[in-house]
Amino acid sequence: MKRLYRTTGADAMICGVCGGIARYFNVDPTVVRVATVLLVVPGGMSLWVYIIAALIMPKEY
């Protein structure tokens, strides 16, 4: 069963949320980071969504 975790190490830039999402969907973390920036900057997605995800998602060990 696949679980969604925040990554640690090389995949984690700020909190590891984008790296964890990238591992879950088996895509490059850079693609997820660029998509996140494109969604946050114009105001479509709130930065609070990222912060809440960072608080809710458990760390990968």
mmJSON file of the N, C-alpha and C atoms, coordinates in Angstrom:
{"data_MODEL":{"atom_site":{
"group_PDB":["ATOM","ATOM","ATOM","ATOM","ATOM","ATOM","ATOM","ATOM","ATOM","ATOM","ATOM","ATOM","ATOM","ATOM","ATOM","ATOM","ATOM","ATOM","ATOM","ATOM","ATOM","ATOM","ATOM","ATOM","ATOM","ATOM","ATOM","ATOM","ATOM","ATOM","ATOM","ATOM","ATOM","ATOM","ATOM","ATOM","ATOM","ATOM","ATOM","ATOM","ATOM","ATOM","ATOM","ATOM","ATOM","ATOM","ATOM","ATOM","ATOM","ATOM","ATOM","ATOM","ATOM","ATOM","ATOM","ATOM","ATOM","ATOM","ATOM","ATOM","ATOM","ATOM","ATOM","ATOM","ATOM","ATOM","ATOM","ATOM","ATOM","ATOM","ATOM","ATOM","ATOM","ATOM","ATOM","ATOM","ATOM","ATOM","ATOM","ATOM","ATOM","ATOM","ATOM","ATOM","ATOM","ATOM","ATOM","ATOM","ATOM","ATOM","ATOM","ATOM","ATOM","ATOM","ATOM","ATOM","ATOM","ATOM","ATOM","ATOM","ATOM","ATOM","ATOM","ATOM","ATOM","ATOM","ATOM","ATOM","ATOM","ATOM","ATOM","ATOM","ATOM","ATOM","ATOM","ATOM","ATOM","ATOM","ATOM","ATOM","ATOM","ATOM","ATOM","ATOM","ATOM","ATOM","ATOM","ATOM","ATOM","ATOM","ATOM","ATOM","ATOM","ATOM","ATOM","ATOM","ATOM","ATOM","ATOM","ATOM","ATOM","ATOM","ATOM","ATOM","ATOM","ATOM","ATOM","ATOM","ATOM","ATOM","ATOM","ATOM","ATOM","ATOM","ATOM","ATOM","ATOM","ATOM","ATOM","ATOM","ATOM","ATOM","ATOM","ATOM","ATOM","ATOM","ATOM","ATOM","ATOM","ATOM","ATOM","ATOM","ATOM","ATOM","ATOM","ATOM","ATOM","ATOM","ATOM","ATOM","ATOM","ATOM","ATOM"],
"id":[1,2,3,4,5,6,7,8,9,10,11,12,13,14,15,16,17,18,19,20,21,22,23,24,25,26,27,28,29,30,31,32,33,34,35,36,37,38,39,40,41,42,43,44,45,46,47,48,49,50,51,52,53,54,55,56,57,58,59,60,61,62,63,64,65,66,67,68,69,70,71,72,73,74,75,76,77,78,79,80,81,82,83,84,85,86,87,88,89,90,91,92,93,94,95,96,97,98,99,100,101,102,103,104,105,106,107,108,109,110,111,112,113,114,115,116,117,118,119,120,121,122,123,124,125,126,127,128,129,130,131,132,133,134,135,136,137,138,139,140,141,142,143,144,145,146,147,148,149,150,151,152,153,154,155,156,157,158,159,160,161,162,163,164,165,166,167,168,169,170,171,172,173,174,175,176,177,178,179,180,181,182,183],
"type_symbol":["N","C","C","N","C","C","N","C","C","N","C","C","N","C","C","N","C","C","N","C","C","N","C","C","N","C","C","N","C","C","N","C","C","N","C","C","N","C","C","N","C","C","N","C","C","N","C","C","N","C","C","N","C","C","N","C","C","N","C","C","N","C","C","N","C","C","N","C","C","N","C","C","N","C","C","N","C","C","N","C","C","N","C","C","N","C","C","N","C","C","N","C","C","N","C","C","N","C","C","N","C","C","N","C","C","N","C","C","N","C","C","N","C","C","N","C","C","N","C","C","N","C","C","N","C","C","N","C","C","N","C","C","N","C","C","N","C","C","N","C","C","N","C","C","N","C","C","N","C","C","N","C","C","N","C","C","N","C","C","N","C","C","N","C","C","N","C","C","N","C","C","N","C","C","N","C","C","N","C","C","N","C","C"],
"label_atom_id":["N","CA","C","N","CA","C","N","CA","C","N","CA","C","N","CA","C","N","CA","C","N","CA","C","N","CA","C","N","CA","C","N","CA","C","N","CA","C","N","CA","C","N","CA","C","N","CA","C","N","CA","C","N","CA","C","N","CA","C","N","CA","C","N","CA","C","N","CA","C","N","CA","C","N","CA","C","N","CA","C","N","CA","C","N","CA","C","N","CA","C","N","CA","C","N","CA","C","N","CA","C","N","CA","C","N","CA","C","N","CA","C","N","CA","C","N","CA","C","N","CA","C","N","CA","C","N","CA","C","N","CA","C","N","CA","C","N","CA","C","N","CA","C","N","CA","C","N","CA","C","N","CA","C","N","CA","C","N","CA","C","N","CA","C","N","CA","C","N","CA","C","N","CA","C","N","CA","C","N","CA","C","N","CA","C","N","CA","C","N","CA","C","N","CA","C","N","CA","C","N","CA","C","N","CA","C","N","CA","C","N","CA","C"],
"label_alt_id":[null,null,null,null,null,null,null,null,null,null,null,null,null,null,null,null,null,null,null,null,null,null,null,null,null,null,null,null,null,null,null,null,null,null,null,null,null,null,null,null,null,null,null,null,null,null,null,null,null,null,null,null,null,null,null,null,null,null,null,null,null,null,null,null,null,null,null,null,null,null,null,null,null,null,null,null,null,null,null,null,null,null,null,null,null,null,null,null,null,null,null,null,null,null,null,null,null,null,null,null,null,null,null,null,null,null,null,null,null,null,null,null,null,null,null,null,null,null,null,null,null,null,null,null,null,null,null,null,null,null,null,null,null,null,null,null,null,null,null,null,null,null,null,null,null,null,null,null,null,null,null,null,null,null,null,null,null,null,null,null,null,null,null,null,null,null,null,null,null,null,null,null,null,null,null,null,null,null,null,null,null,null,null],
"label_comp_id":["MET","MET","MET","LYS","LYS","LYS","ARG","ARG","ARG","LEU","LEU","LEU","TYR","TYR","TYR","ARG","ARG","ARG","THR","THR","THR","THR","THR","THR","GLY","GLY","GLY","ALA","ALA","ALA","ASP","ASP","ASP","ALA","ALA","ALA","MET","MET","MET","ILE","ILE","ILE","CYS","CYS","CYS","GLY","GLY","GLY","VAL","VAL","VAL","CYS","CYS","CYS","GLY","GLY","GLY","GLY","GLY","GLY","ILE","ILE","ILE","ALA","ALA","ALA","ARG","ARG","ARG","TYR","TYR","TYR","PHE","PHE","PHE","ASN","ASN","ASN","VAL","VAL","VAL","ASP","ASP","ASP","PRO","PRO","PRO","THR","THR","THR","VAL","VAL","VAL","VAL","VAL","VAL","ARG","ARG","ARG","VAL","VAL","VAL","ALA","ALA","ALA","THR","THR","THR","VAL","VAL","VAL","LEU","LEU","LEU","LEU","LEU","LEU","VAL","VAL","VAL","VAL","VAL","VAL","PRO","PRO","PRO","GLY","GLY","GLY","GLY","GLY","GLY","MET","MET","MET","SER","SER","SER","LEU","LEU","LEU","TRP","TRP","TRP","VAL","VAL","VAL","TYR","TYR","TYR","ILE","ILE","ILE","ILE","ILE","ILE","ALA","ALA","ALA","ALA","ALA","ALA","LEU","LEU","LEU","ILE","ILE","ILE","MET","MET","MET","PRO","PRO","PRO","LYS","LYS","LYS","GLU","GLU","GLU","TYR","TYR","TYR"],
"label_asym_id":["A","A","A","A","A","A","A","A","A","A","A","A","A","A","A","A","A","A","A","A","A","A","A","A","A","A","A","A","A","A","A","A","A","A","A","A","A","A","A","A","A","A","A","A","A","A","A","A","A","A","A","A","A","A","A","A","A","A","A","A","A","A","A","A","A","A","A","A","A","A","A","A","A","A","A","A","A","A","A","A","A","A","A","A","A","A","A","A","A","A","A","A","A","A","A","A","A","A","A","A","A","A","A","A","A","A","A","A","A","A","A","A","A","A","A","A","A","A","A","A","A","A","A","A","A","A","A","A","A","A","A","A","A","A","A","A","A","A","A","A","A","A","A","A","A","A","A","A","A","A","A","A","A","A","A","A","A","A","A","A","A","A","A","A","A","A","A","A","A","A","A","A","A","A","A","A","A","A","A","A","A","A","A"],
"label_entity_id":["1","1","1","1","1","1","1","1","1","1","1","1","1","1","1","1","1","1","1","1","1","1","1","1","1","1","1","1","1","1","1","1","1","1","1","1","1","1","1","1","1","1","1","1","1","1","1","1","1","1","1","1","1","1","1","1","1","1","1","1","1","1","1","1","1","1","1","1","1","1","1","1","1","1","1","1","1","1","1","1","1","1","1","1","1","1","1","1","1","1","1","1","1","1","1","1","1","1","1","1","1","1","1","1","1","1","1","1","1","1","1","1","1","1","1","1","1","1","1","1","1","1","1","1","1","1","1","1","1","1","1","1","1","1","1","1","1","1","1","1","1","1","1","1","1","1","1","1","1","1","1","1","1","1","1","1","1","1","1","1","1","1","1","1","1","1","1","1","1","1","1","1","1","1","1","1","1","1","1","1","1","1","1"],
"label_seq_id":[1,1,1,2,2,2,3,3,3,4,4,4,5,5,5,6,6,6,7,7,7,8,8,8,9,9,9,10,10,10,11,11,11,12,12,12,13,13,13,14,14,14,15,15,15,16,16,16,17,17,17,18,18,18,19,19,19,20,20,20,21,21,21,22,22,22,23,23,23,24,24,24,25,25,25,26,26,26,27,27,27,28,28,28,29,29,29,30,30,30,31,31,31,32,32,32,33,33,33,34,34,34,35,35,35,36,36,36,37,37,37,38,38,38,39,39,39,40,40,40,41,41,41,42,42,42,43,43,43,44,44,44,45,45,45,46,46,46,47,47,47,48,48,48,49,49,49,50,50,50,51,51,51,52,52,52,53,53,53,54,54,54,55,55,55,56,56,56,57,57,57,58,58,58,59,59,59,60,60,60,61,61,61],
"pdbx_PDB_ins_code":[null,null,null,null,null,null,null,null,null,null,null,null,null,null,null,null,null,null,null,null,null,null,null,null,null,null,null,null,null,null,null,null,null,null,null,null,null,null,null,null,null,null,null,null,null,null,null,null,null,null,null,null,null,null,null,null,null,null,null,null,null,null,null,null,null,null,null,null,null,null,null,null,null,null,null,null,null,null,null,null,null,null,null,null,null,null,null,null,null,null,null,null,null,null,null,null,null,null,null,null,null,null,null,null,null,null,null,null,null,null,null,null,null,null,null,null,null,null,null,null,null,null,null,null,null,null,null,null,null,null,null,null,null,null,null,null,null,null,null,null,null,null,null,null,null,null,null,null,null,null,null,null,null,null,null,null,null,null,null,null,null,null,null,null,null,null,null,null,null,null,null,null,null,null,null,null,null,null,null,null,null,null,null],
"Cartn_x":[0.837,0.0,0.888,0.625,1.404,0.929,1.902,1.593,2.287,1.715,2.262,3.086,4.384,5.308,6.051,6.519,7.468,8.833,9.603,10.916,11.965,13.064,14.221,15.414,16.438,17.655,17.626,18.064,18.239,16.921,15.83,14.543,13.842,14.277,13.615,14.289,13.542,14.084,13.723,12.44,12.009,11.503,10.38,9.816,9.714,9.957,9.883,8.524,7.589,6.235,6.239,6.866,6.893,7.654,8.736,9.481,8.656,7.869,7.0,5.889,5.314,4.272,4.874,6.088,6.75,7.038,7.486,7.725,6.435,5.376,4.094,3.577,3.713,3.236,4.339,5.554,6.679,7.03,7.185,7.606,8.807,9.431,10.575,10.124,10.826,10.435,10.44,11.283,11.33,10.014,9.381,8.09,7.04,7.039,6.064,6.351,7.616,7.97,7.549,7.804,7.406,5.888,5.168,3.705,3.193,3.839,3.435,3.643,4.782,5.051,4.045,3.756,2.793,1.387,1.059,-0.262,-0.324,0.79,0.801,0.897,1.769,2.042,0.799,0.022,-1.151,-2.295,-2.191,-3.226,-4.258,-4.034,-4.981,-4.955,-3.758,-3.613,-2.988,-3.5,-2.977,-1.697,-0.807,0.405,0.059,-1.114,-1.563,-1.74,-2.101,-2.257,-0.917,0.155,1.494,1.874,1.604,1.954,1.174,-0.099,-0.913,-0.42,-0.06,0.475,1.779,2.609,3.868,3.626,2.565,2.253,1.579,0.778,0.0,0.802,1.578,2.284,3.407,3.486,4.58,5.885,7.01,8.327,8.62,9.375,9.822,11.084,11.201,12.384,13.223],
"Cartn_y":[-1.177,0.0,1.249,2.154,3.382,4.391,5.073,6.125,7.402,8.505,9.816,10.318,10.518,10.978,12.219,13.032,14.093,13.443,13.875,13.279,13.992,13.302,13.882,13.724,14.47,14.334,15.185,14.603,15.35,15.81,15.086,15.453,16.565,16.861,17.855,19.215,20.181,21.533,22.364,22.492,23.281,22.336,21.701,20.767,19.343,19.135,17.801,17.429,18.381,18.094,17.777,18.602,18.379,17.101,16.83,15.594,14.365,14.448,13.332,13.098,14.178,14.06,13.481,13.899,13.386,11.897,11.455,10.018,9.222,9.77,9.072,8.845,9.874,9.771,9.349,9.076,8.593,9.563,10.841,11.87,12.607,13.44,14.224,15.305,15.474,16.494,17.916,18.176,19.504,19.854,18.875,19.095,19.497,18.824,19.131,20.505,20.844,22.166,23.29,23.116,24.136,24.273,23.16,23.205,23.904,23.659,24.31,25.814,26.239,27.676,28.316,27.634,28.179,28.26,27.394,27.445,28.447,28.671,29.592,31.042,31.331,32.72,33.445,32.89,33.63,33.667,32.917,32.957,31.85,30.904,29.796,28.845,28.569,27.71,28.547,28.446,29.217,28.598,29.418,28.929,28.145,28.414,27.689,26.21,25.844,24.429,23.72,24.354,23.777,23.646,24.67,24.651,23.572,23.441,22.402,21.017,20.844,19.556,19.238,20.235,20.017,19.6,20.098,19.74,18.38,18.011,16.773,15.554,15.7,14.558,14.101,12.796,12.31,12.255,12.304,12.226,10.794,10.67,9.374,9.002,7.76,7.323,6.383],
"Cartn_z":[0.0,0.0,0.0,-0.925,-1.021,0.017,0.614,1.581,1.147,1.514,1.179,2.36,2.124,3.15,2.666,3.61,3.277,3.126,2.151,1.951,2.781,2.955,3.63,2.703,2.933,2.132,0.878,-0.233,-1.48,-2.09,-1.87,-2.451,-1.677,-0.483,0.357,0.206,-0.313,-0.438,0.786,1.066,2.223,3.314,3.059,4.038,3.505,2.231,1.654,1.11,1.079,0.611,-0.882,-1.68,-3.136,-3.477,-2.767,-2.988,-2.653,-1.589,-1.217,-2.226,-2.714,-3.743,-5.018,-5.364,-6.563,-6.437,-5.279,-5.088,-5.132,-4.588,-4.578,-6.001,-6.864,-8.238,-9.222,-8.707,-9.507,-10.644,-10.299,-11.247,-10.664,-11.473,-11.038,-10.044,-8.917,-7.943,-8.514,-9.498,-10.098,-10.775,-11.389,-12.049,-11.012,-9.886,-8.827,-8.236,-8.059,-7.514,-8.448,-9.746,-10.715,-10.75,-10.715,-10.706,-9.449,-8.311,-7.068,-7.144,-7.656,-7.794,-8.746,-9.855,-10.816,-10.235,-9.289,-8.657,-7.513,-6.83,-5.689,-6.147,-7.094,-7.494,-7.994,-8.938,-9.41,-8.386,-7.32,-6.298,-6.42,-7.311,-7.468,-6.275,-5.772,-4.604,-3.501,-2.339,-1.229,-0.689,-0.189,0.449,1.714,2.266,3.455,3.179,1.955,1.598,1.743,1.293,1.427,2.896,3.675,5.098,5.834,5.54,6.178,5.782,4.501,4.053,4.775,5.005,5.718,7.166,7.752,9.135,9.255,8.267,8.343,7.883,6.814,6.239,7.167,7.446,8.295,7.508,8.235,7.596,7.177,6.075,5.603,6.384,6.781,7.549,6.755],
"occupancy":[1.0,1.0,1.0,1.0,1.0,1.0,1.0,1.0,1.0,1.0,1.0,1.0,1.0,1.0,1.0,1.0,1.0,1.0,1.0,1.0,1.0,1.0,1.0,1.0,1.0,1.0,1.0,1.0,1.0,1.0,1.0,1.0,1.0,1.0,1.0,1.0,1.0,1.0,1.0,1.0,1.0,1.0,1.0,1.0,1.0,1.0,1.0,1.0,1.0,1.0,1.0,1.0,1.0,1.0,1.0,1.0,1.0,1.0,1.0,1.0,1.0,1.0,1.0,1.0,1.0,1.0,1.0,1.0,1.0,1.0,1.0,1.0,1.0,1.0,1.0,1.0,1.0,1.0,1.0,1.0,1.0,1.0,1.0,1.0,1.0,1.0,1.0,1.0,1.0,1.0,1.0,1.0,1.0,1.0,1.0,1.0,1.0,1.0,1.0,1.0,1.0,1.0,1.0,1.0,1.0,1.0,1.0,1.0,1.0,1.0,1.0,1.0,1.0,1.0,1.0,1.0,1.0,1.0,1.0,1.0,1.0,1.0,1.0,1.0,1.0,1.0,1.0,1.0,1.0,1.0,1.0,1.0,1.0,1.0,1.0,1.0,1.0,1.0,1.0,1.0,1.0,1.0,1.0,1.0,1.0,1.0,1.0,1.0,1.0,1.0,1.0,1.0,1.0,1.0,1.0,1.0,1.0,1.0,1.0,1.0,1.0,1.0,1.0,1.0,1.0,1.0,1.0,1.0,1.0,1.0,1.0,1.0,1.0,1.0,1.0,1.0,1.0,1.0,1.0,1.0,1.0,1.0,1.0],
"B_iso_or_equiv":[0.0,0.0,0.0,0.0,0.0,0.0,0.0,0.0,0.0,0.0,0.0,0.0,0.0,0.0,0.0,0.0,0.0,0.0,0.0,0.0,0.0,0.0,0.0,0.0,0.0,0.0,0.0,0.0,0.0,0.0,0.0,0.0,0.0,0.0,0.0,0.0,0.0,0.0,0.0,0.0,0.0,0.0,0.0,0.0,0.0,0.0,0.0,0.0,0.0,0.0,0.0,0.0,0.0,0.0,0.0,0.0,0.0,0.0,0.0,0.0,0.0,0.0,0.0,0.0,0.0,0.0,0.0,0.0,0.0,0.0,0.0,0.0,0.0,0.0,0.0,0.0,0.0,0.0,0.0,0.0,0.0,0.0,0.0,0.0,0.0,0.0,0.0,0.0,0.0,0.0,0.0,0.0,0.0,0.0,0.0,0.0,0.0,0.0,0.0,0.0,0.0,0.0,0.0,0.0,0.0,0.0,0.0,0.0,0.0,0.0,0.0,0.0,0.0,0.0,0.0,0.0,0.0,0.0,0.0,0.0,0.0,0.0,0.0,0.0,0.0,0.0,0.0,0.0,0.0,0.0,0.0,0.0,0.0,0.0,0.0,0.0,0.0,0.0,0.0,0.0,0.0,0.0,0.0,0.0,0.0,0.0,0.0,0.0,0.0,0.0,0.0,0.0,0.0,0.0,0.0,0.0,0.0,0.0,0.0,0.0,0.0,0.0,0.0,0.0,0.0,0.0,0.0,0.0,0.0,0.0,0.0,0.0,0.0,0.0,0.0,0.0,0.0,0.0,0.0,0.0,0.0,0.0,0.0],
"pdbx_formal_charge":[null,null,null,null,null,null,null,null,null,null,null,null,null,null,null,null,null,null,null,null,null,null,null,null,null,null,null,null,null,null,null,null,null,null,null,null,null,null,null,null,null,null,null,null,null,null,null,null,null,null,null,null,null,null,null,null,null,null,null,null,null,null,null,null,null,null,null,null,null,null,null,null,null,null,null,null,null,null,null,null,null,null,null,null,null,null,null,null,null,null,null,null,null,null,null,null,null,null,null,null,null,null,null,null,null,null,null,null,null,null,null,null,null,null,null,null,null,null,null,null,null,null,null,null,null,null,null,null,null,null,null,null,null,null,null,null,null,null,null,null,null,null,null,null,null,null,null,null,null,null,null,null,null,null,null,null,null,null,null,null,null,null,null,null,null,null,null,null,null,null,null,null,null,null,null,null,null,null,null,null,null,null,null],
"auth_seq_id":[1,1,1,2,2,2,3,3,3,4,4,4,5,5,5,6,6,6,7,7,7,8,8,8,9,9,9,10,10,10,11,11,11,12,12,12,13,13,13,14,14,14,15,15,15,16,16,16,17,17,17,18,18,18,19,19,19,20,20,20,21,21,21,22,22,22,23,23,23,24,24,24,25,25,25,26,26,26,27,27,27,28,28,28,29,29,29,30,30,30,31,31,31,32,32,32,33,33,33,34,34,34,35,35,35,36,36,36,37,37,37,38,38,38,39,39,39,40,40,40,41,41,41,42,42,42,43,43,43,44,44,44,45,45,45,46,46,46,47,47,47,48,48,48,49,49,49,50,50,50,51,51,51,52,52,52,53,53,53,54,54,54,55,55,55,56,56,56,57,57,57,58,58,58,59,59,59,60,60,60,61,61,61],
"auth_comp_id":["MET","MET","MET","LYS","LYS","LYS","ARG","ARG","ARG","LEU","LEU","LEU","TYR","TYR","TYR","ARG","ARG","ARG","THR","THR","THR","THR","THR","THR","GLY","GLY","GLY","ALA","ALA","ALA","ASP","ASP","ASP","ALA","ALA","ALA","MET","MET","MET","ILE","ILE","ILE","CYS","CYS","CYS","GLY","GLY","GLY","VAL","VAL","VAL","CYS","CYS","CYS","GLY","GLY","GLY","GLY","GLY","GLY","ILE","ILE","ILE","ALA","ALA","ALA","ARG","ARG","ARG","TYR","TYR","TYR","PHE","PHE","PHE","ASN","ASN","ASN","VAL","VAL","VAL","ASP","ASP","ASP","PRO","PRO","PRO","THR","THR","THR","VAL","VAL","VAL","VAL","VAL","VAL","ARG","ARG","ARG","VAL","VAL","VAL","ALA","ALA","ALA","THR","THR","THR","VAL","VAL","VAL","LEU","LEU","LEU","LEU","LEU","LEU","VAL","VAL","VAL","VAL","VAL","VAL","PRO","PRO","PRO","GLY","GLY","GLY","GLY","GLY","GLY","MET","MET","MET","SER","SER","SER","LEU","LEU","LEU","TRP","TRP","TRP","VAL","VAL","VAL","TYR","TYR","TYR","ILE","ILE","ILE","ILE","ILE","ILE","ALA","ALA","ALA","ALA","ALA","ALA","LEU","LEU","LEU","ILE","ILE","ILE","MET","MET","MET","PRO","PRO","PRO","LYS","LYS","LYS","GLU","GLU","GLU","TYR","TYR","TYR"],
"auth_asym_id":["A","A","A","A","A","A","A","A","A","A","A","A","A","A","A","A","A","A","A","A","A","A","A","A","A","A","A","A","A","A","A","A","A","A","A","A","A","A","A","A","A","A","A","A","A","A","A","A","A","A","A","A","A","A","A","A","A","A","A","A","A","A","A","A","A","A","A","A","A","A","A","A","A","A","A","A","A","A","A","A","A","A","A","A","A","A","A","A","A","A","A","A","A","A","A","A","A","A","A","A","A","A","A","A","A","A","A","A","A","A","A","A","A","A","A","A","A","A","A","A","A","A","A","A","A","A","A","A","A","A","A","A","A","A","A","A","A","A","A","A","A","A","A","A","A","A","A","A","A","A","A","A","A","A","A","A","A","A","A","A","A","A","A","A","A","A","A","A","A","A","A","A","A","A","A","A","A","A","A","A","A","A","A"],
"auth_atom_id":["N","CA","C","N","CA","C","N","CA","C","N","CA","C","N","CA","C","N","CA","C","N","CA","C","N","CA","C","N","CA","C","N","CA","C","N","CA","C","N","CA","C","N","CA","C","N","CA","C","N","CA","C","N","CA","C","N","CA","C","N","CA","C","N","CA","C","N","CA","C","N","CA","C","N","CA","C","N","CA","C","N","CA","C","N","CA","C","N","CA","C","N","CA","C","N","CA","C","N","CA","C","N","CA","C","N","CA","C","N","CA","C","N","CA","C","N","CA","C","N","CA","C","N","CA","C","N","CA","C","N","CA","C","N","CA","C","N","CA","C","N","CA","C","N","CA","C","N","CA","C","N","CA","C","N","CA","C","N","CA","C","N","CA","C","N","CA","C","N","CA","C","N","CA","C","N","CA","C","N","CA","C","N","CA","C","N","CA","C","N","CA","C","N","CA","C","N","CA","C","N","CA","C","N","CA","C","N","CA","C","N","CA","C"],
"pdbx_PDB_model_num":[1,1,1,1,1,1,1,1,1,1,1,1,1,1,1,1,1,1,1,1,1,1,1,1,1,1,1,1,1,1,1,1,1,1,1,1,1,1,1,1,1,1,1,1,1,1,1,1,1,1,1,1,1,1,1,1,1,1,1,1,1,1,1,1,1,1,1,1,1,1,1,1,1,1,1,1,1,1,1,1,1,1,1,1,1,1,1,1,1,1,1,1,1,1,1,1,1,1,1,1,1,1,1,1,1,1,1,1,1,1,1,1,1,1,1,1,1,1,1,1,1,1,1,1,1,1,1,1,1,1,1,1,1,1,1,1,1,1,1,1,1,1,1,1,1,1,1,1,1,1,1,1,1,1,1,1,1,1,1,1,1,1,1,1,1,1,1,1,1,1,1,1,1,1,1,1,1,1,1,1,1,1,1]
}}}
